[in-house]
Amino acid sequence: MHPYEHTPLLWRLFFKAQRCVYFCGLFAPCIIMGIISKLVDDPQVRAAWIRLLVFTIEMGGSSCMKFGQWISMRPDVIAGDIIQALVHLRQNAPSHSYEHTKRQIETSLGKNIEDIFESLEKEPVASGTIAQVHRARLKPEYALKGNDGKVIRDVAVKVQHPDVLAQTFVDIDIIFSGAGLLFALPFSKTEFVAGMQRQINFEWEAYNMNKFKENFKEEIALGSIIFPEVSRELLAPQVLVEAWVNGHTISELFDGKNPSTKNVKGPNFTVKKTEEEVMAQRSKFSKLKHYKEKMTEAWAGVIFNTNAKMFLQDNFVHGDLHAGNVMVSEDHPGSVVVIDAGCTCQLNEEVRPKFEQFVNAMCQGDTEELAD
């Protein structure tokens, strides 16, 4: 049950009405321009409408952007040019202010930032639909230990955006009602709600990451895959601290763009990188690009085997394993790094035997069994 369900009825009705009015006003220009685009059938008008669509989804908040992410992985339902534009939502969501980050960390962990970190970068290195990530260095007493026993002090601090809890209260109902009028939804509201509920509580993500580490301990020992170490001491529903990974996502490596040229967007600011920072990142990125020619097949094999193991052996699946959540380490180019494990899924015991029969029949080409 959502925490807001315990609030007074009158407040809930007012809040729902407020969000409905907001969404109507927000999407009205986009809907009008979409109709115009359909009528005039002009590529430039359609491109302008798609840009407006992405901007509108970003302004819709965390639930709206997460919906856009899920849709962006379904080219069988949505047009290719829209899919391409929505990919932007996976890695380049708007960020919040450093003041909120500081306040959220101190409130959630009950400690002053100066007592936990030797340093904490004010500008986020990445921002997603639910949270943003800051690079930091822990004080020795809070250091993590890796699988090899090494002390880890360089960490990524994940801090939830403001108003995420409020935006997940009623927005999902509005989104599914509106989108359902336009096209057949490729996933159920129940699945989406379950995924969102776990993603807004980082304690679930910490649990999931530790479970994946247990499930893949043999692969981790071989060095083919990495799940970052998570701090159990510095953990709260809105804050998560995990080992820093030097590397780049699969999407950055294969989309032909250099991520070092990107600036970080915020509500009232844009952080520009210095020339030295740009050149340093380009150098590291170029090294991984060099490895790409040699390692593509190996990376693909690891990702395929990881998915197969999750589905067929462990019945514990990373529910958001798109190219923005799979990294290649600069320090260990042969290793694939899996991040952002807030969303997971499992088949229940009633469905799992049927799924195993289906996969077995498919592998054997048994069409009669598949039809049954």
C-alpha positions as CSV (number, residue, x, y, z in Angstrom):
1,M,0.0,0.0,0.0
2,H,1.3,3.5,-0.9
3,P,2.1,5.6,2.2
4,Y,-0.2,8.4,1.0
5,E,-3.2,6.0,1.3
6,H,-3.0,6.8,5.1
7,T,-3.6,10.5,4.6
8,P,-7.0,12.1,5.1
9,L,-9.6,11.5,2.3
10,L,-10.1,15.2,1.6
11,W,-6.3,15.7,1.1
12,R,-6.1,12.7,-1.3
13,L,-9.0,14.0,-3.4
14,F,-7.5,17.4,-3.6
15,F,-4.1,16.0,-4.5
16,K,-5.5,13.8,-7.2
17,A,-7.5,16.6,-8.7
18,Q,-4.4,18.8,-8.7
19,R,-2.3,16.2,-10.6
20,C,-5.1,15.6,-13.1
21,V,-5.3,19.3,-13.9
22,Y,-1.5,19.5,-14.2
23,F,-1.3,16.5,-16.6
24,C,-4.1,18.0,-18.8
25,G,-2.4,21.3,-19.1
26,L,1.0,19.7,-19.6
27,F,0.0,17.3,-22.4
28,A,-2.5,19.5,-24.2
29,P,0.1,21.3,-26.4
30,C,1.8,17.9,-27.2
31,I,-1.6,16.3,-28.2
32,I,-2.5,19.3,-30.4
33,M,0.9,19.3,-32.1
34,G,0.6,15.5,-32.6
35,I,-2.7,16.0,-34.4
36,I,-1.2,18.7,-36.6
37,S,1.8,16.5,-37.3
38,K,-0.6,13.7,-38.4
39,L,-2.6,16.1,-40.7
40,V,0.3,17.9,-42.5
41,D,2.5,14.8,-42.7
42,D,5.7,16.9,-42.7
43,P,8.9,15.3,-41.4
44,Q,10.1,18.5,-39.8
45,V,6.8,19.0,-38.0
46,R,6.9,15.4,-36.7
47,A,10.5,15.9,-35.5
48,A,9.4,19.0,-33.6
49,W,6.5,17.1,-32.1
50,I,8.7,14.2,-31.0
51,R,11.1,16.7,-29.2
52,L,8.1,18.2,-27.5
53,L,6.9,14.8,-26.5
54,V,10.2,13.9,-24.8
55,F,10.2,17.3,-23.0
56,T,6.6,16.8,-21.9
57,I,7.4,13.3,-20.5
58,E,10.4,14.8,-18.6
59,M,8.2,17.4,-17.1
60,G,5.6,14.8,-16.1
61,G,7.8,13.5,-13.3
62,S,9.4,10.2,-12.3
63,S,6.4,7.9,-13.1
64,C,6.0,9.5,-16.5
65,M,9.7,9.2,-17.4
66,K,9.8,5.5,-16.2
67,F,6.8,4.8,-18.4
68,G,8.7,6.4,-21.3
69,Q,11.7,4.2,-20.5
70,W,9.6,1.0,-20.6
71,I,7.9,2.0,-23.8
72,S,11.3,2.8,-25.4
73,M,12.2,-0.9,-25.2
74,R,9.1,-1.9,-27.2
75,P,9.8,-1.2,-30.9
76,D,7.0,-3.7,-31.7
77,V,4.5,-1.2,-30.4
78,I,6.0,2.3,-30.9
79,A,7.4,3.9,-34.1
80,G,11.1,3.8,-34.5
81,D,11.7,7.6,-34.5
82,I,9.8,7.9,-31.2
83,I,11.8,5.0,-29.7
84,Q,15.0,6.6,-30.7
85,A,14.0,9.9,-29.0
86,L,12.8,8.1,-25.8
87,V,16.2,6.4,-25.4
88,H,17.2,9.9,-24.1
89,L,15.2,9.3,-21.0
90,R,17.4,6.3,-19.9
91,Q,20.5,8.4,-19.1
92,N,19.7,12.1,-19.3
93,A,16.9,12.9,-16.9
94,P,16.7,16.3,-15.2
95,S,18.7,16.5,-11.9
96,H,17.9,18.2,-8.6
97,S,19.9,20.7,-6.5
98,Y,22.8,19.9,-4.3
99,E,20.9,21.4,-1.4
100,H,18.3,18.7,-1.7
101,T,21.1,16.0,-1.9
102,K,22.8,17.3,1.2
103,R,19.5,17.5,3.1
104,Q,18.3,14.1,2.0
105,I,21.6,12.4,3.0
106,E,21.7,13.9,6.4
107,T,18.0,13.3,7.1
108,S,18.0,9.7,5.9
109,L,21.3,8.6,7.5
110,G,21.1,10.8,10.6
111,K,24.7,12.0,10.1
112,N,26.4,15.1,8.8
113,I,27.9,14.8,5.4
114,E,31.3,15.9,6.8
115,D,31.2,12.9,9.2
116,I,30.7,10.4,6.3
117,F,32.6,11.7,3.3
118,E,36.0,13.1,2.8
119,S,34.6,14.6,-0.4
120,L,31.3,14.7,-2.2
121,E,31.0,16.2,-5.6
122,K,28.3,18.8,-5.8
123,E,27.4,18.2,-9.4
124,P,25.8,14.8,-10.2
125,V,27.6,12.5,-12.7
126,A,24.3,11.0,-13.8
127,S,20.6,11.5,-13.3
128,G,17.8,9.0,-13.8
129,T,14.0,9.0,-13.4
130,I,14.1,8.2,-9.7
131,A,17.4,9.5,-8.4
132,Q,20.8,11.0,-9.3
133,V,24.3,9.9,-8.6
134,H,27.2,11.9,-7.0
135,R,30.8,10.7,-6.8
136,A,32.2,10.7,-3.3
137,R,35.1,9.4,-1.2
138,L,34.3,7.8,2.1
139,K,36.1,8.4,5.4
140,P,38.2,5.3,6.4
141,E,35.7,4.2,9.1
142,Y,32.9,3.9,6.5
143,A,35.1,2.2,3.8
144,L,33.7,-0.9,2.0
145,K,35.5,-4.2,1.3
146,G,35.5,-5.8,-2.1
147,N,35.3,-9.5,-2.9
148,D,39.1,-9.5,-3.1
149,G,39.5,-7.9,0.3
150,K,40.5,-4.6,-1.0
151,V,39.3,-1.4,0.8
152,I,36.9,0.7,-1.3
153,R,36.5,4.3,-0.5
154,D,35.6,5.8,-3.8
155,V,31.8,5.4,-4.1
156,A,28.7,6.4,-6.0
157,V,26.0,8.1,-3.8
158,K,22.5,7.6,-5.1
159,V,20.0,10.2,-3.9
160,Q,16.3,10.1,-4.6
161,H,14.7,13.1,-6.4
162,P,12.3,15.3,-4.4
163,D,8.6,14.5,-4.8
164,V,9.1,11.0,-6.2
165,L,6.8,9.5,-3.5
166,A,4.1,12.0,-4.3
167,Q,4.4,11.6,-8.1
168,T,4.0,7.8,-7.8
169,F,0.7,8.1,-5.7
170,V,-1.8,9.0,-8.5
171,D,0.3,9.7,-11.6
172,I,0.4,6.0,-12.6
173,D,-3.4,5.9,-12.8
174,I,-3.5,9.0,-15.0
175,I,-0.7,7.8,-17.3
176,F,-2.3,4.4,-17.9
177,S,-5.8,5.8,-18.5
178,G,-4.4,8.4,-21.0
179,A,-2.0,6.1,-22.8
180,G,-4.6,3.3,-23.0
181,L,-6.8,5.6,-25.1
182,L,-4.0,6.0,-27.7
183,F,-2.4,2.5,-28.1
184,A,-2.5,-1.0,-26.7
185,L,-0.2,-1.1,-23.7
186,P,2.6,-3.8,-24.0
187,F,2.7,-4.3,-20.2
188,S,0.2,-4.3,-17.4
189,K,-0.4,-1.6,-14.8
190,T,0.2,-4.2,-12.0
191,E,3.7,-5.0,-13.4
192,F,4.5,-1.3,-13.7
193,V,3.3,-0.5,-10.2
194,A,5.2,-3.4,-8.7
195,G,8.4,-2.2,-10.4
196,M,8.0,1.4,-9.3
197,Q,7.2,0.5,-5.7
198,R,10.5,-1.4,-5.3
199,Q,12.6,1.2,-7.2
200,I,11.6,4.0,-4.9
201,N,12.9,2.1,-1.9
202,F,16.7,1.7,-2.2
203,E,16.8,-0.9,0.5
204,W,15.2,-3.2,-2.0
205,E,18.0,-2.3,-4.5
206,A,20.6,-3.2,-1.9
207,Y,18.9,-6.5,-1.2
208,N,18.7,-7.3,-5.0
209,M,22.3,-6.4,-5.5
210,N,23.5,-8.7,-2.7
211,K,21.3,-11.5,-4.0
212,F,22.7,-11.1,-7.5
213,K,26.2,-11.3,-6.0
214,E,25.3,-14.5,-4.3
215,N,23.7,-16.0,-7.4
216,F,26.7,-15.1,-9.6
217,K,29.5,-15.7,-7.2
218,E,31.2,-18.2,-9.6
219,E,31.1,-15.7,-12.5
220,I,32.3,-12.9,-10.2
221,A,35.3,-15.1,-9.2
222,L,36.1,-15.7,-12.8
223,G,36.0,-11.9,-13.5
224,S,33.4,-12.0,-16.2
225,I,30.8,-9.9,-14.3
226,I,30.7,-7.3,-11.5
227,F,28.0,-6.3,-9.2
228,P,29.1,-3.2,-7.2
229,E,29.6,-3.5,-3.5
230,V,26.8,-1.8,-1.5
231,S,27.2,-0.2,2.0
232,R,24.7,-1.7,4.5
233,E,25.7,0.9,7.1
234,L,24.9,3.9,4.8
235,L,21.6,2.8,3.5
236,A,18.1,4.2,3.6
237,P,15.0,4.1,1.4
238,Q,16.1,7.4,-0.3
239,V,19.9,7.0,-0.2
240,L,22.2,4.2,-1.3
241,V,26.0,4.2,-1.3
242,E,27.9,1.7,-3.5
243,A,31.4,1.1,-5.0
244,W,32.3,3.5,-7.8
245,V,32.9,1.9,-11.2
246,N,35.3,3.6,-13.7
247,G,33.7,2.8,-17.0
248,H,31.0,3.5,-19.6
249,T,27.7,2.1,-20.4
250,I,27.1,-0.2,-23.3
251,S,24.8,2.4,-24.9
252,E,27.6,5.0,-24.8
253,L,30.1,2.6,-26.4
254,F,27.8,1.5,-29.2
255,D,25.8,4.6,-30.1
256,G,28.8,6.3,-31.6
257,K,28.7,9.3,-29.2
258,N,31.4,10.4,-26.8
259,P,29.8,10.9,-23.3
260,S,32.5,13.3,-22.3
261,T,30.9,16.1,-24.3
262,K,27.6,15.9,-22.2
263,N,26.8,18.5,-19.6
264,V,24.7,17.8,-16.6
265,K,21.3,19.4,-16.6
266,G,19.6,20.8,-13.5
267,P,16.4,22.7,-12.7
268,N,18.3,26.0,-12.6
269,F,21.7,25.3,-13.9
270,T,23.9,23.6,-16.4
271,V,27.3,22.3,-15.3
272,K,29.9,22.6,-18.0
273,K,33.0,20.4,-18.0
274,T,36.4,21.9,-18.1
275,E,38.7,21.2,-21.1
276,E,41.0,19.1,-18.9
277,E,38.0,17.0,-17.8
278,V,36.8,16.5,-21.3
279,M,40.3,15.5,-22.6
280,A,40.8,13.0,-19.7
281,Q,37.5,11.4,-20.3
282,R,38.0,11.2,-24.1
283,S,41.3,9.4,-23.5
284,K,39.7,6.8,-21.3
285,F,36.7,6.4,-23.6
286,S,39.1,5.9,-26.6
287,K,40.8,3.0,-24.8
288,L,37.4,1.3,-24.3
289,K,36.5,2.0,-27.9
290,H,39.7,0.2,-28.8
291,Y,38.7,-2.8,-26.7
292,K,35.3,-2.7,-28.3
293,E,36.6,-4.1,-31.5
294,K,38.1,-7.1,-29.7
295,M,35.6,-7.6,-26.9
296,T,32.2,-7.2,-28.5
297,E,31.6,-10.9,-28.9
298,A,32.8,-11.6,-25.3
299,W,30.6,-8.8,-23.8
300,A,27.6,-10.1,-25.8
301,G,28.2,-13.6,-24.5
302,V,28.4,-12.5,-20.9
303,I,25.2,-10.5,-21.2
304,F,23.4,-13.3,-22.9
305,N,24.6,-15.9,-20.3
306,T,23.7,-13.5,-17.5
307,N,20.1,-13.1,-18.8
308,A,19.8,-16.9,-19.4
309,K,20.9,-17.7,-15.9
310,M,18.6,-15.2,-14.4
311,F,15.6,-16.5,-16.3
312,L,16.2,-20.2,-16.5
313,Q,18.3,-21.1,-13.4
314,D,17.8,-18.5,-10.7
315,N,14.3,-17.3,-11.4
316,F,15.5,-13.9,-10.2
317,V,15.6,-11.4,-13.1
318,H,17.0,-7.9,-13.4
319,G,13.8,-6.1,-14.6
320,D,15.6,-3.0,-16.1
321,L,18.6,-4.5,-17.9
322,H,18.8,-2.1,-20.8
323,A,22.1,-0.8,-22.3
324,G,22.2,2.1,-19.9
325,N,22.4,-0.2,-16.9
326,V,25.2,-2.4,-18.2
327,M,28.7,-1.0,-18.1
328,V,32.2,-2.0,-19.1
329,S,34.9,-1.2,-16.6
330,E,37.9,0.9,-17.6
331,D,40.0,-1.0,-15.0
332,H,38.8,-4.5,-16.1
333,P,37.7,-4.2,-19.8
334,G,36.9,-7.9,-19.9
335,S,34.3,-7.5,-17.2
336,V,30.6,-6.5,-17.6
337,V,29.2,-4.4,-14.7
338,V,25.5,-4.6,-13.9
339,I,24.0,-1.5,-12.0
340,D,20.6,-0.2,-11.0
341,A,19.1,-3.4,-9.6
342,G,16.0,-1.7,-8.1
343,C,13.6,-3.5,-10.4
344,T,13.5,-7.3,-10.3
345,C,10.9,-10.0,-11.2
346,Q,10.2,-13.6,-10.6
347,L,7.8,-16.3,-11.9
348,N,5.6,-17.7,-9.2
349,E,5.6,-21.4,-8.6
350,E,2.4,-22.0,-10.5
351,V,3.7,-20.4,-13.7
352,R,7.3,-21.5,-13.6
353,P,6.9,-25.2,-14.6
354,K,4.8,-24.1,-17.6
355,F,7.5,-21.6,-18.6
356,E,10.1,-24.3,-18.4
357,Q,8.0,-26.6,-20.6
358,F,7.6,-23.7,-23.1
359,V,11.3,-23.0,-23.3
360,N,12.1,-26.7,-23.6
361,A,9.6,-27.2,-26.5
362,M,10.9,-24.1,-28.2
363,C,14.5,-25.3,-28.1
364,Q,13.5,-28.7,-29.4
365,G,11.3,-27.2,-32.1
366,D,8.2,-29.1,-30.8
367,T,5.4,-27.1,-32.3
368,E,2.7,-29.4,-30.9
369,E,3.9,-28.8,-27.3
370,L,4.2,-25.1,-28.0
371,A,0.6,-25.0,-29.3
372,D,-0.6,-26.7,-26.1
